[in-house]
């Protein structure tokens, strides 16, 4: 293991140097050996990606990679942006792409070294490749990366002076790419899609991540321009829809923390739309919301419902979610009303405000008229007013 970690550190340095002027001293042999190292790391990545202890040791070693003084005495090679990509286990699988891109973009690379690189990008010119499959795979992966970069460049101008207008387009694009990547991972190896989602959950900012997840769960198939659906390309984006989101939904239902974050942070109308699309998710969300509601208690001094846990959801969040759920189409609306009615009955069926959070929720969403109200009653959509402790009659 120590030997392997040492090789990883050395390759991180090679990767960094490939983008500097010092790569001008490379020849054919240096390029050939560097690409051979990269193919070896891809082999390591494929072999150990499902072996937990070995993978954990490699990830820890990659995180400990420290910058070393470079040939010019300044920041070490490992401090550049590309070696940072190698500090994750997934970076091992794309080291050859990073190396090839670094060399192609480096104007200091001399003719012989550049010709050797181009030979590896055109595998039919290799006389005796050691691994034909890897050699053929590198050009294809670079071409796919180029297409994605070109697509991102086309989307960037949409940001313009008004980013809000571009937000739906960018979010939908990210959702489509997420579903396509999950499909690729699942085809490559069983369970790889769930591992990818675990990594994204840990690494990405939560609000943005939840927005993309919600968009992916709401994604509708894109119809073909000619209207012909019989010869749909299974690899295209037009068949991305509810079935394509099944692995994402299964992962979400099996992970309590992401599911709780979805219910806690996603805007209530958007959460209701996602729950309405997926009945299993609706059931899970309602279970969470009802459990959170049981943790609220009525504060007589403040005259409102408060959470026992400062990090827990507030009365306002619970109120907004149930209101949106009860305003949704029939299946979700009926589910939400059933939960509220059942919980109120379990609480004792109180009708006076301030005694049961479920009674107050039903009154707030206009589900029923509280007893004793006449012509001067408040509108059904308003929260019943509770007198504060010590207030004068």
HELIX and SHEET records of a PDB file:
HELIX    1   1 UNK A    2  UNK A   17  1                                  16    
HELIX    2   2 UNK A   21  UNK A   25  5                                   5    
HELIX    3   3 UNK A   28  UNK A   48  1                                  21    
HELIX    4   4 UNK A   52  UNK A   63  1                                  12    
HELIX    5   5 UNK A   77  UNK A   79  5                                   3    
HELIX    6   6 UNK A   81  UNK A   86  1                                   6    
HELIX    7   7 UNK A   89  UNK A   94  5                                   6    
HELIX    8   8 UNK A   95  UNK A  104  1                                  10    
HELIX    9   9 UNK A  111  UNK A  121  1                                  11    
HELIX   10  10 UNK A  123  UNK A  125  5                                   3    
HELIX   11  11 UNK A  132  UNK A  159  1                                  28    
HELIX   12  12 UNK A  163  UNK A  188  1                                  26    
HELIX   13  13 UNK A  192  UNK A  203  1                                  12    
HELIX   14  14 UNK A  206  UNK A  218  1                                  13    
HELIX   15  15 UNK A  237  UNK A  239  5                                   3    
HELIX   16  16 UNK A  246  UNK A  253  1                                   8    
HELIX   17  17 UNK A  256  UNK A  265  1                                  10    
HELIX   18  18 UNK A  268  UNK A  277  1                                  10    
HELIX   19  19 UNK A  279  UNK A  294  1                                  16    
HELIX   20  20 UNK A  315  UNK A  326  1                                  12    
HELIX   21  21 UNK A  330  UNK A  347  1                                  18    
HELIX   22  22 UNK A  357  UNK A  364  1                                   8    
SHEET    1   A 2 UNK A 296  UNK A 299  0                                        
SHEET    2   A 2 UNK A 304  UNK A 307 -1                                        
END                                                                             
